[in-house]
Amino acid sequence: MYGVKRQLRAALMFSCLGRGLELYGVPNHESELVCRHLGAVPIGGFFANGEIGPVRGRTFVHGYTSVFGAFCEPVLTAKPQASNLEHALGES
């Protein structure tokens, strides 16, 4: 058998204007935190004045939040095993 894992290629992050330097006292706190946990990945995004997202099936404007999206690529983890027929025919 073989499996598929996902390799992170890039990310987008949108944060409330109330976060960042004003909240943490240092610049790039959240993006550096993401890189510390996920590795050196290209990150794009911007600060916003509210983020839109669902809560229990309804859409709301949220404040003081960050939204993160990841772009992943599927990667096969091993060669598929030969089927019984391929093995019997010597095609593996």
C-alpha positions, 0 to 999 in steps of 0.5 A: 500500500501507499499513502499520501501526506501533505507538504505545506507549500505556502500560507495566508494570514489575515489579522485584525488591526488590533493585533500585531505590534499593538497587542504583542509589543513586537512586530511579526509575532504571529507570523514568526510563531507560525514559522516556528511551528510549521517551518520556513514557509512563505506567508502572505496576508494583511491586517484587516478591520474585522474578519468574516466567519461562521458561528453555528451556521451564521456569518459574523464579523469578528474582531481581534482574530486571525485567520490562517489558510494553508496551501498543501501539495499531496506527496506519495509516501511509498511505492504501491504494492504489486497486486496478486496478478502483477506478482504472479505475472512477474511484473512487480 
